[in-house]
């Protein structure tokens, strides 16, 4: 229930966690006229504090998020309930791989997978995508399709090669001293590789591919964040 003690001019600073959705996701949302869909149901894997889903909730979507970190889940529930006063939402504390394997029949019309597949192996990613379709977590039967957005780490990213290679363009970041991800698993993708994976497992079509690069400075070291963004339709 909306916290009436939060005044309109206090909404932004009352949000716990990220304040805004991914800017590329925002552009895609309006470019694709997703505010006008008849069936408004969105599923996000790696939903963090609900920052991306808040955009959809503002246009009367039913919002479902799966997030590994419990604090992020609680922040998402607080933001949707107390700050924005939204009602039609569910946030699950779950590994997205297990979520895709265990849940069935969600049939979302929009599927979001932003900034998370780089933290799991490519074999796990393929299996997760396969489960999303097999378990009908998005709509595709009877000639229907769903809208899809993914952001993945590129082979051009600063973190590429910063540690022991443990798979195809995949590393344990033993030598990453500056990005804050030392010791973590990192899977990087090429454009063709990512598109082929999505076509194989989700029947991706009518899509666009973008590159997003940002240069940050930490301790006088320039860090290039390089991502591949793919959005389109799946069936």
KETOR-353682 format. One record per residue (C-alpha): residue in one letter; residue number from 1; x negated, y, z. Coordinates in steps of 0.25 Angstrom, whole numbers. Layout:
BEGIN
[A NUM [X Y Z]]
...
# end
This chain:
BEGIN
[X 1 [0 0 0]]
[X 2 [-5 14 -4]]
[X 3 [-12 21 8]]
[X 4 [-5 34 9]]
[X 5 [-16 40 17]]
[X 6 [-24 40 4]]
[X 7 [-21 53 -3]]
[X 8 [-22 55 -18]]
[X 9 [-35 63 -17]]
[X 10 [-41 51 -9]]
[X 11 [-38 40 -18]]
[X 12 [-52 39 -25]]
[X 13 [-60 40 -12]]
[X 14 [-51 29 -6]]
[X 15 [-54 19 -16]]
[X 16 [-63 8 -11]]
[X 17 [-74 4 -20]]
[X 18 [-75 8 -35]]
[X 19 [-66 20 -38]]
[X 20 [-64 19 -53]]
[X 21 [-62 8 -63]]
[X 22 [-73 4 -74]]
[X 23 [-73 16 -84]]
[X 24 [-73 6 -96]]
[X 25 [-62 -2 -90]]
[X 26 [-54 11 -89]]
[X 27 [-57 15 -104]]
[X 28 [-53 1 -108]]
[X 29 [-40 1 -100]]
[X 30 [-35 14 -107]]
[X 31 [-40 11 -121]]
[X 32 [-33 -3 -120]]
[X 33 [-20 4 -115]]
[X 34 [-20 -6 -103]]
[X 35 [-11 3 -96]]
[X 36 [0 0 -106]]
[X 37 [0 -16 -104]]
[X 38 [13 -22 -102]]
[X 39 [7 -33 -93]]
[X 40 [-2 -26 -83]]
[X 41 [-10 -36 -75]]
[X 42 [-25 -35 -74]]
[X 43 [-35 -44 -68]]
[X 44 [-49 -40 -64]]
[X 45 [-61 -49 -60]]
[X 46 [-71 -42 -52]]
[X 47 [-61 -31 -48]]
[X 48 [-69 -25 -37]]
[X 49 [-61 -14 -30]]
[X 50 [-50 -13 -40]]
[X 51 [-56 -1 -47]]
[X 52 [-53 -7 -61]]
[X 53 [-40 -13 -57]]
[X 54 [-35 1 -52]]
[X 55 [-34 6 -66]]
[X 56 [-25 -5 -70]]
[X 57 [-17 -4 -57]]
[X 58 [-14 11 -60]]
[X 59 [-7 6 -72]]
[X 60 [2 -4 -65]]
[X 61 [-6 -17 -68]]
[X 62 [-6 -29 -59]]
[X 63 [-21 -29 -54]]
[X 64 [-28 -42 -50]]
[X 65 [-43 -42 -46]]
[X 66 [-53 -52 -42]]
[X 67 [-65 -47 -34]]
[X 68 [-76 -55 -27]]
[X 69 [-79 -44 -17]]
[X 70 [-69 -44 -5]]
[X 71 [-72 -29 -2]]
[X 72 [-69 -25 -16]]
[X 73 [-56 -33 -15]]
[X 74 [-52 -26 -3]]
[X 75 [-55 -13 -9]]
[X 76 [-47 -16 -21]]
[X 77 [-35 -19 -13]]
[X 78 [-37 -7 -4]]
[X 79 [-38 2 -17]]
[X 80 [-26 -4 -24]]
[X 81 [-17 -4 -11]]
[X 82 [-21 8 -3]]
[X 83 [-27 18 -13]]
[X 84 [-19 16 -25]]
[X 85 [-6 9 -20]]
[X 86 [-6 -2 -31]]
[X 87 [2 -14 -28]]
[X 88 [0 -24 -39]]
[X 89 [-14 -30 -37]]
[X 90 [-22 -42 -32]]
[X 91 [-36 -42 -28]]
[X 92 [-43 -56 -26]]
[X 93 [-56 -58 -19]]
[X 94 [-62 -68 -28]]
[X 95 [-73 -72 -37]]
[X 96 [-68 -69 -51]]
[X 97 [-73 -83 -56]]
[X 98 [-65 -90 -46]]
[X 99 [-53 -80 -48]]
[X 100 [-53 -84 -63]]
[X 101 [-53 -98 -60]]
[X 102 [-43 -99 -49]]
[X 103 [-32 -89 -53]]
[X 104 [-22 -92 -64]]
[X 105 [-11 -85 -72]]
[X 106 [-14 -70 -68]]
[X 107 [-12 -67 -83]]
[X 108 [-18 -52 -82]]
[X 109 [-17 -43 -95]]
[X 110 [-30 -37 -91]]
[X 111 [-43 -44 -87]]
[X 112 [-55 -36 -81]]
[X 113 [-68 -42 -79]]
[X 114 [-77 -30 -76]]
[X 115 [-92 -30 -71]]
[X 116 [-91 -44 -65]]
[X 117 [-95 -55 -75]]
[X 118 [-110 -51 -73]]
[X 119 [-110 -57 -59]]
[X 120 [-106 -71 -63]]
[X 121 [-113 -81 -73]]
[X 122 [-108 -82 -87]]
[X 123 [-103 -96 -85]]
[X 124 [-95 -91 -74]]
[X 125 [-90 -79 -82]]
[X 126 [-86 -88 -93]]
[X 127 [-78 -98 -84]]
[X 128 [-71 -86 -77]]
[X 129 [-67 -80 -90]]
[X 130 [-62 -94 -95]]
[X 131 [-54 -95 -82]]
[X 132 [-48 -82 -84]]
[X 133 [-41 -87 -96]]
[X 134 [-38 -101 -92]]
[X 135 [-31 -96 -80]]
[X 136 [-24 -85 -87]]
[X 137 [-29 -74 -79]]
[X 138 [-26 -65 -91]]
[X 139 [-15 -66 -101]]
[X 140 [-17 -72 -115]]
[X 141 [-6 -82 -117]]
[X 142 [5 -81 -128]]
[X 143 [-3 -71 -136]]
[X 144 [-6 -62 -125]]
[X 145 [-19 -56 -121]]
[X 146 [-26 -48 -110]]
[X 147 [-35 -36 -109]]
[X 148 [-49 -38 -104]]
[X 149 [-61 -30 -99]]
[X 150 [-75 -35 -95]]
[X 151 [-88 -28 -91]]
[X 152 [-100 -36 -91]]
[X 153 [-115 -34 -88]]
[X 154 [-123 -32 -101]]
[X 155 [-137 -38 -104]]
[X 156 [-141 -24 -106]]
[X 157 [-139 -21 -91]]
[X 158 [-150 -17 -82]]
[X 159 [-148 -30 -73]]
[X 160 [-151 -39 -85]]
[X 161 [-163 -47 -82]]
[X 162 [-165 -42 -68]]
[X 163 [-167 -56 -62]]
[X 164 [-167 -71 -64]]
[X 165 [-160 -75 -77]]
[X 166 [-149 -86 -73]]
[X 167 [-141 -87 -85]]
[X 168 [-138 -80 -99]]
[X 169 [-141 -65 -96]]
[X 170 [-139 -68 -81]]
[X 171 [-148 -65 -70]]
[X 172 [-149 -64 -55]]
[X 173 [-153 -50 -53]]
[X 174 [-166 -52 -44]]
[X 175 [-173 -40 -50]]
[X 176 [-162 -30 -50]]
[X 177 [-166 -20 -40]]
[X 178 [-158 -8 -44]]
[X 179 [-143 -12 -48]]
[X 180 [-139 -17 -35]]
[X 181 [-137 -31 -40]]
[X 182 [-150 -38 -36]]
[X 183 [-148 -53 -34]]
[X 184 [-135 -53 -42]]
[X 185 [-131 -62 -54]]
[X 186 [-130 -54 -67]]
[X 187 [-124 -59 -80]]
[X 188 [-126 -50 -92]]
[X 189 [-119 -51 -105]]
[X 190 [-121 -48 -120]]
[X 191 [-109 -42 -127]]
[X 192 [-108 -54 -137]]
[X 193 [-109 -64 -125]]
[X 194 [-98 -57 -117]]
[X 195 [-88 -55 -128]]
[X 196 [-90 -70 -133]]
[X 197 [-88 -74 -118]]
[X 198 [-75 -66 -117]]
[X 199 [-70 -71 -131]]
[X 200 [-73 -86 -127]]
[X 201 [-66 -85 -114]]
[X 202 [-56 -74 -114]]
[X 203 [-53 -74 -129]]
[X 204 [-57 -59 -129]]
[X 205 [-52 -51 -142]]
[X 206 [-50 -37 -146]]
[X 207 [-62 -32 -137]]
[X 208 [-72 -21 -136]]
[X 209 [-86 -22 -130]]
[X 210 [-93 -10 -124]]
[X 211 [-106 -8 -117]]
[X 212 [-107 0 -104]]
[X 213 [-120 6 -99]]
[X 214 [-123 14 -87]]
[X 215 [-137 19 -82]]
[X 216 [-139 20 -67]]
[X 217 [-151 24 -59]]
[X 218 [-155 18 -46]]
[X 219 [-168 20 -39]]
[X 220 [-173 27 -52]]
[X 221 [-170 14 -60]]
[X 222 [-160 15 -72]]
[X 223 [-150 4 -72]]
[X 224 [-142 1 -84]]
[X 225 [-128 -5 -82]]
[X 226 [-124 -11 -95]]
[X 227 [-111 -18 -97]]
[X 228 [-103 -24 -108]]
[X 229 [-88 -21 -108]]
[X 230 [-78 -30 -116]]
[X 231 [-63 -27 -116]]
[X 232 [-53 -33 -125]]
[X 233 [-42 -43 -125]]
[X 234 [-42 -58 -120]]
[X 235 [-32 -69 -123]]
# end
